[in-house]
Amino acid sequence: MPGPARTFRQPVELRTDRLLLRGLGPSWAPAVLEYFIRNDAFRRPWSPAPPADFHTLACQRQRLELEQIAAEQGQAFRLWIFLAGAEPAEPIGFVSLSNIVYGAFLSCHLGYELDERHINRGIITEAVGAAVAWAFGTLGLHRVEANIMPRNVRSRRVAEKLGFEDEGLSRRYLKVNGAWEDHRRYATRNAALEDD
């Protein structure tokens, strides 16, 4: 399958009224590690079990290096969320566009999460909306899919607010905390491409 129309040598940056979303390089490992440590208990019910060394600088530096390579090649993007103008700048969550397939499929998977201290303020909805618009505009994707555990009401609400359609239940979709969890499959499509 052909790749994207361009490569991304500089980190992607998106701005909204309140937020800055950007890709991060390995130098951000200490701040990213702090984010994951701070939110460990909050993330645990919704996230696959991390590797044993996940809460180390070396692991986070390596993950950021790999994410940077994937972004440069247009294969996946993890856009970290910052409050616009906040000092010191610290990541408070992320939106990820992964498993990007070009060619006839033009689709990707969406993931998102937010620091527990900032929930219920519309921040993640604003961030996801910006990332999906960028995926449809800059990347030219046709479909973005998010898979969400049925009991994750907050995440489902984000998808629903942004017009994602519930396409059905994927049984035993992902292993979370040692159990194969069902997920609701949400998707949104780029209507501009369907009018071609």
GIZI-V123916 format. One record per residue. N is the residue number from 1. RES is the residue in one small letter. PSI is psi in whole degrees, 0 to 359 (* if undefined). OMEGA is omega in radians with two decimals (999 if undefined). Layout:
[[N	RES	PSI	OMEGA] [N	RES	PSI	OMEGA]]
//
This chain:
[[1	m	142	3.10] [2	p	153	3.13] [3	g	192	-3.13] [4	p	164	-3.12] [5	a	342	-3.11] [6	r	164	3.01] [7	t	168	-3.03] [8	f	92	-3.10] [9	r	336	3.07] [10	q	151	3.10] [11	p	139	3.06] [12	v	136	3.06] [13	e	128	3.07] [14	l	144	3.12] [15	r	141	3.00] [16	t	186	3.14] [17	d	322	-3.04] [18	r	350	-2.89] [19	l	157	2.90] [20	l	128	3.05] [21	l	130	-3.14] [22	r	152	2.98] [23	g	148	-3.11] [24	l	146	3.07] [25	g	180	-3.06] [26	p	335	-3.13] [27	s	344	3.12] [28	w	4	-3.07] [29	a	317	3.14] [30	p	318	-3.12] [31	a	322	3.12] [32	v	318	3.09] [33	l	316	3.12] [34	e	319	3.10] [35	y	311	-3.08] [36	f	322	3.10] [37	i	314	-3.11] [38	r	325	-3.04] [39	n	15	-3.04] [40	d	307	-3.10] [41	a	323	-3.12] [42	f	324	-3.10] [43	r	331	-2.92] [44	r	318	-3.11] [45	p	343	-3.00] [46	w	355	-2.98] [47	s	144	3.01] [48	p	151	-3.14] [49	a	129	-3.14] [50	p	164	3.05] [51	p	162	-3.05] [52	a	327	-3.08] [53	d	15	-3.03] [54	f	319	-3.10] [55	h	49	3.05] [56	t	154	3.10] [57	l	320	-3.11] [58	a	316	3.14] [59	c	313	-3.11] [60	q	325	3.08] [61	r	316	3.14] [62	q	318	3.12] [63	r	318	3.13] [64	l	323	3.07] [65	e	314	3.14] [66	l	321	3.09] [67	e	322	3.12] [68	q	317	3.11] [69	i	314	-3.14] [70	a	321	3.13] [71	a	317	3.13] [72	e	328	-3.14] [73	q	359	3.13] [74	g	23	-3.08] [75	q	331	-3.12] [76	a	150	3.14] [77	f	126	2.94] [78	r	113	-3.11] [79	l	112	-3.12] [80	w	144	-3.04] [81	i	131	3.04] [82	f	146	2.98] [83	l	129	-3.11] [84	a	130	3.06] [85	g	2	-3.11] [86	a	137	3.07] [87	e	130	-0.05] [88	p	153	3.12] [89	a	124	3.08] [90	e	140	3.11] [91	p	137	-3.12] [92	i	18	3.13] [93	g	186	3.13] [94	f	161	2.95] [95	v	131	3.13] [96	s	138	3.01] [97	l	110	-3.02] [98	s	173	-3.12] [99	n	43	-3.11] [100	i	127	3.11] [101	v	129	-3.13] [102	y	212	-3.13] [103	g	224	-3.10] [104	a	343	-3.03] [105	f	312	3.09] [106	l	59	-3.01] [107	s	162	3.06] [108	c	169	3.01] [109	h	146	-3.12] [110	l	136	2.99] [111	g	154	3.13] [112	y	151	3.03] [113	e	161	-3.06] [114	l	145	3.04] [115	d	134	-3.11] [116	e	330	-3.10] [117	r	346	-3.01] [118	h	11	-3.12] [119	i	163	3.07] [120	n	30	3.08] [121	r	8	3.13] [122	g	7	-3.06] [123	i	313	-3.07] [124	i	326	3.09] [125	t	317	3.11] [126	e	317	-3.11] [127	a	314	-3.13] [128	v	319	3.11] [129	g	318	3.13] [130	a	318	-3.11] [131	a	320	3.13] [132	v	318	3.10] [133	a	320	3.11] [134	w	319	3.12] [135	a	320	3.13] [136	f	321	-3.09] [137	g	293	-3.05] [138	t	315	-3.12] [139	l	340	3.13] [140	g	28	-3.13] [141	l	155	3.14] [142	h	329	-3.00] [143	r	138	3.04] [144	v	127	-3.06] [145	e	134	3.06] [146	a	132	3.12] [147	n	122	-2.92] [148	i	133	3.09] [149	m	137	-3.08] [150	p	324	-3.10] [151	r	356	3.12] [152	n	76	-3.01] [153	v	319	-3.12] [154	r	312	-3.11] [155	s	322	3.10] [156	r	321	3.13] [157	r	321	3.10] [158	v	310	-3.13] [159	a	316	-3.11] [160	e	320	3.10] [161	k	327	-3.10] [162	l	9	3.04] [163	g	13	3.05] [164	f	142	3.10] [165	e	139	3.06] [166	d	111	-3.07] [167	e	356	3.09] [168	g	183	-3.06] [169	l	130	3.00] [170	s	109	-3.05] [171	r	139	3.10] [172	r	50	-2.97] [173	y	320	-2.99] [174	l	141	3.13] [175	k	116	-3.11] [176	v	124	-3.12] [177	n	41	3.05] [178	g	1	-3.13] [179	a	140	3.07] [180	w	113	-3.02] [181	e	138	2.96] [182	d	151	3.07] [183	h	145	2.94] [184	r	137	-3.13] [185	r	112	3.12] [186	y	145	3.11] [187	a	151	2.99] [188	t	150	-3.08] [189	r	154	3.12] [190	n	98	-3.04] [191	a	332	-3.12] [192	a	326	3.13] [193	l	334	-3.12] [194	e	344	3.12] [195	d	351	-3.12] [196	d	*	999]]
//
